Amino acid sequence: MNRIDIAKTDLNLLKVFEALYEEGSASRAATRLALTQSAVSAALKRLRDVYGDPLFQRTGRGLAPTLLAQQLKPVVSEALHKIRQSLAMVSPFGRSFEGRSVTIGLSDDFEIAIGSRLIEFAARAMPGLRLIFRQTHSQVVADALAGRDLDLAISSGGLAKSGVSRCLLSEASYACVVDPERWAITVLDIEDFVSAEHILVSSCGFVGIVDEALAERELSRRIVAATTHFAALPYLLKGTSAIATIPSHAAAAIAALTGLQVLPCPLALRTFPIEMGWRTADGNDVVMQAIRPLVEKCFNPA
């Protein structure tokens, strides 16, 4: 490899490297940098010459970084961060994250519960940042992080994987959601619960945690419909006597906007952890360092 002279190296190439790495696509990197795709492709060719490595390889899902690119990323991002810090020192607008984005994987119960708050917090603390919410679940979330489909994830499990760091955000319980025009009560007993019609939120559409708890008591319920998305519940519950038993954070958020009522679940259901995960290798990235406390604040506002 030839010796690299920084005086003869266009440091704007580092911005292209960062954009390619984070976007995983030459076209998306071009849009982010306000360049043409041919300009980004030309910059990538120059980057490959500088580092003597392909840096990114085309796959069915976009551009995947090579091992060297993964090693370079935190160094390059930290260098660019220092430059951005120096500019912010003399900028009348303060620190800016213009052009940066974070793709957050989460199921829609979390998106419903904390999405608007996170947007508000990020707008104040990280001006210019774009948040991208992407649906995921515990069975695929770790692979999505490792494969760079996600930058950050909020999940109720599935984050125990090499190369993925995680922390506990909170613990969640369950509550029932009903149409108050059909349920003029504040306490739901087990007899009414079992005899009612139920709407299940489940990826499989057949069995949920409620059914497992009922089976332990030699009871069962009648499920009249199942959906894979919490966001559909207001439309499925309104005007009916059906009950949906869902995580309490989603129940409270849905009820606050739709006029549905939250009732305590008459079954003692186990709580579950809510965790945040990210790629360990990207832990020192300035965006990741700034966004993680905001996510924690959404779950622990005090």
N, C-alpha and C positions, 0 to 999 in steps of 0.2 A: 504494500500500500504506500502511495506517495505521501510525503509529509504535507499536512494541510496548513496553509498560511491563512490565519483569520483575516488578515488585511485584504486578502483576495477572495474572501468568501462572503457572499451576499447573505446577511443575517435575516433578511426577509424570508429566506427559505425555511427558517425555523418556525415561522408562523404557519407556513403551508404544512410542514411536518405535523405540528400540533393539530391542525384542523383535520388533516387526513386521518390521524390516529383516532381522534375523538368522533369523527363523523363516519368513518369506515366507508367512505364513498368519495370519489373525485368530484362528482357533480354536487353533492351536498357541501363539500369543502369549498368549492368554487362559489356557491351561493352565499355561504357564510362569510367568505373573504371579499365578496363583491368582485370576483375575477371571472374570466371565462374558463370553461373546463379545459381548453387547450393550454391556457396559461398554467393551470394547476398541473396538468400532465407534464408540461415542460419543466416546471419546478421540481416535480418528483424525479425526473430524469437527472437533473442536476444534483439533487439530494443523494441519489444512488451513486453518482460519481464521487461526491464528497466523502461518503461513508463507506464506499466499496461494498455495498450490500443492497439487495433488492428492497429492503425495508418493509414493503407491503406486497402481499401476494393476493391475487384475485381468487375469490371463492364464490360459491353459489349465493352467499349472503353479503357480498361486497368485498372490501379490502381487509385482509387480516394482517396484523403486524408480525414481522419476523421476530426472532429472539432478540436480535440487536435492537430493533425498534422498541421492544418492550423495555430494554435496559436504558435506552436513550430517553424515553418519554419523561420520566420524573426529572431528569437533569435539564432537558429542554424546557419543560413547563416551569421549573423553578427559575431558570434564567429569564424566561419571558415574564414571569411574575415579578422579578426584581425590576425589570425595565418598566412594567406597568406601575409598580409602586413609585418609582422615581418620577414618572409622569404625573401620577396622582398627587404628588407633593406640591406641584405647581399648577394643578388643574383647579379651576374655580368650582368644578362639579364634583370633586372628590373622587373616590375609588369607583371604577366602572368595570362591569363584567360584560360589556358590549361584545357581541359575537360569540359568547360562550353559551353552552347549553348543558343541561343535566337530564339524562333519561332515567326516570324513576319507575321501577317495576313494582306494582302493587295490585291487589284485587280491588274491585270497585267499592267494597265496604270501607276500605281505608281512604280511597279517593273521595268518596262521599263525605266521610267524617272529617278529614283534615286538608283536603285539596285546596279549598278557598283560603284557609288560614296560611298554608304554606306559600301560596301565591302572594298573599299580602306581606308576609314576613320577608320573602325574597325580594319583593319590589323595594322594600325599605333598606334592607341590608346588602343586597347584591344587585344594584341597578344595572339594567341591560341584560341580565341573565334570562335565558328562556328555559322554562320547565317543560319537560315532555313526559306525560304520564302514559305508561304502557301496561296493559293488563298482563298479569302473570299469576302463578300459584306455586305452592310449596314444592310440588313435584318437579318443576322445571326451573325454578328461580336461580339456583346455584349455577346451573349450566349456562343460563342466560347471562349471568354476571361474568363467568369465566370466558364466555364467547364474545363478550363486549357488546351484546345486544342491550345491556343495561349498564348504567354507571352506579346506581344505588338501588337498593331494594328494601321494601317494607313487607315483612312476611310473618306468618304464624308458624314457621318452621321451614326446614329444607335448606338452611344456610350453612350447615356443617359440612364444609368442603375445603380441601387444601387450596390455599391462595385466596380465600375469602375471609375477611374479618367481619365481626358482628358484635353488636351490643344489644342489651335488653332495653326496650323503650317503655314497655308497660305490660300489664296483664289484662286480659279481656274476659268478660263474662257474657251471659246471654240475657235477652229480654224478649218479650212478645210484643208484636205490633198488630193493632186491630183498627177497624173503622169505629170510632166512638158512637156513630149514629146507630150501629148495630150492637154495640156492647156498652151499655150504660152502667159500668162497674169500674171499681178501682183495684179490686183484687180478684184474681182468676184462680178458682180452685181446680184440683186435679180432675174432678168429675166433668166439669164443663170443658176443660182442656181436652180431655180424651174424646169427648163426644162431638167436639167441633170439627169442622173441615179445616185442613191445613194446606198451606203452600210451602213447599220445600225449596230452599236455595241450595243447590248441589250440582257438582260437575257431572255426577252419574245419573241423578234424577230419581233415585230409588230409596236410599237410606241416608239418614243423617244422625248426628249425635243424639237428637231427641229420641229417635227410634231405639237406639242402643240403651238409653236410660230407661225407657218404657219397658223394654224387653226384660230388664233386670227385675222389674216389678210385675212381670207377666201381664203387661198391658200393651196396647197398640193404638195407633191413631189412623185416621183416614186421610191420606194425601190426595187432594183433588187435582193438583197441578204442581209442576216443578219448573224452576228457572235457573239459569246459570248466573244471572246478574241481579244484584241487590237493587239496582236502579229501576228494575221493572216492577218492584213490589207495590209502589203506590197505585199503579194502574191495575194491578191484579187484586189488590185488597179493597180499594174504594168501592163502596156500594155492596159489599159482600159481608158475610159473617165469618169468613175464613181468618185463620191466625197464621202469622209467620213468626217463627222463633229464630232470631238472628243475633249476631254480636251486638252488645249494648251500645257500642260507639256508633254503629250504623243505625240502630233503632232510634237513638236520640236525634241524629242528624236528619233522618228521613221524616220523623214526626215533626220536627221544628219547621220544616218547609212545606209539609203537605197537609197538616191538620190531623194526621193519624195519631193514635194514642199508644203510648208505651205502657205495658203492664209487666209486673214482675213475673218471671217464669215460675210456675208451681213446682217444677222439677229442680232438683239440686244437680245442676250440670257443672262439670269441671271447668275451671278457668284455663286459659291457654296464653302462652307468651306472645308478645308482639316484638319482633326483632328488626333491627336495621342491619343490612349487610352491604359490603363494598369490596372491591378488589384490593387486597392488601398492598399490591404494588403501586396503586394509585392513591394510597392513603395520605401522602404528603402534597398532593396536588392542591393548589390554592382554592379551587372551586369546591373540591370535596371537603376541605377543611372548613370552609365557610358554610356549606349547605347542611352538614350533619347536625350542628347545634340547632339549626332552625327546625329540622325534623323532630329533634328531641323536644323542642319547645312546644311543638304542636300537640304532643302527647302528654307533656308535663308543663302546662302553662304557668304554674307557680314558680 
